[in-house]
Amino acid sequence: MTLGVKLAYKNLVNAGLRTWLNVGILSFVFILIFFTKDLLKAGMRMLFDKV
């Protein structure tokens, strides 16, 4: 287990900017997915409330 943790830490440190770029892009995509899901939900609610 400790060898795996050391190797993971070493890979994170050596990757540097690429790691933070991946984290940033994934965070942005998750926020975008939640936003569009809620936007569609609100649109459907407005559509069916008027009927």
C-alpha positions as CSV (number, residue, x, y, z in Angstrom):
1,M,0.0,0.0,0.0
2,T,2.7,2.5,0.8
3,L,4.5,1.8,-2.5
4,G,1.2,2.6,-4.3
5,V,0.8,5.9,-2.3
6,K,4.4,6.9,-3.0
7,L,4.1,6.1,-6.7
8,A,0.8,8.1,-6.9
9,Y,2.3,11.1,-5.1
10,K,5.4,11.0,-7.4
11,N,3.2,10.9,-10.5
12,L,1.1,13.8,-9.3
13,V,4.2,15.9,-8.5
14,N,5.9,15.1,-11.8
15,A,2.8,15.8,-13.9
16,G,2.5,19.3,-12.4
17,L,0.5,21.6,-14.6
18,R,-1.2,18.8,-16.5
19,T,-2.8,17.5,-13.3
20,W,-4.2,20.9,-12.4
21,L,-5.4,21.5,-15.9
22,N,-7.3,18.1,-15.8
23,V,-8.8,19.0,-12.4
24,G,-9.9,22.4,-13.7
25,I,-11.5,21.1,-16.9
26,L,-13.3,18.3,-15.1
27,S,-14.7,20.7,-12.5
28,F,-15.8,23.1,-15.2
29,V,-17.6,20.2,-17.1
30,F,-19.4,19.0,-14.0
31,I,-20.6,22.5,-13.2
32,L,-21.7,22.9,-16.9
33,I,-23.6,19.6,-16.7
34,F,-25.4,20.6,-13.5
35,F,-26.3,24.0,-14.9
36,T,-27.7,22.6,-18.1
37,K,-29.6,19.9,-16.2
38,D,-31.2,22.5,-14.0
39,L,-31.9,24.8,-16.9
40,L,-33.7,22.1,-18.8
41,K,-35.7,21.2,-15.6
42,A,-36.8,24.8,-15.1
43,G,-37.8,25.0,-18.8
44,M,-39.9,21.9,-18.5
45,R,-41.5,23.2,-15.4
46,M,-42.4,26.5,-17.1
47,L,-43.8,24.6,-20.1
48,F,-46.0,22.3,-18.1
49,D,-47.2,25.0,-15.6
50,K,-48.7,27.0,-18.5
51,V,-50.8,24.1,-19.8
